[in-house]
Amino acid sequence: MGLPTWSYSSLKTFQQCPRKYYHIKVARDIVDSQHKAALYGQEFHTAAEVSIRDGTPLDPRFSYAAPLIAALDDIKGDKYCELELGLTDDLGTCEFDAPEAWWHGIIDLLIVADNVAYMVDYKTSKNARYADTKQLDYMAVAVFAKFPQIKTIKSMLLFVVSNEFVKKKHVIEKKQDYISSALPSLKRLETALDNGVWNPVHGPLCGFCPVRTCEYNRS
């Protein structure tokens, strides 16, 4: 079985628990329903997109983040909200849902100003304690492929609730390095697909897992 198109979130699911990945992404016999926090995050993303794209005030429910969104809107450059990007296996650009897409992802906000870009991913979790910049790494590779004039990306995870910023600078010379951290996990995923072996992983999130038949799920 060939490797399916992957994303930061799907690979993270496999890393957390291959059994969960199998049911959600391969067998597709279980739906990972969104909990309240995820729905709130989705609503914030939509409100931020509408505000920046249309130049309208931020939804009053998220007024605490209005200064942050206004500051982003003030940055000069071409703005792309909820930008869907894809990568082929040789790190070329393609459409998000193209048959040849090896990786795909959605950038919450990209601002392109000549050969520099500003890339922002909104987070609505309570704080930046478990921040992971690998998501930014993968997206940076896709931006370099889509916009070949860009040489530097100033990237940021923006935790809007706690007003925290996790920043990273990406340069085109290191684009291969940014994707390399995913390769060992992708190799394990490919092996699991070939062998049909999806061993569960016991962890603190087992009680929240939708795979009720797993021996580690006590919910």
Secondary structure, 3 states (H helix, E strand, C coil): CCCCCECHHHHHHHHHCHHHHHHHHHCCCCCCCCCHHHHHHHHHHHHHHHHHHHCCCCCHHHHHHHHHHHHHHCCCCEEEEEEEEEECCCCCEECCCCCCCCEEEEEEEEEEECCEEEEEEEECCCCCCCCCCHHHHHHHHHHHHHCCCCCEEEEEEEECCCCEEEEEEEEHHHHHHHHHCCHHHHHHHHHHHHHCCCCCCCCCCHHHCCCCCCCCCCC
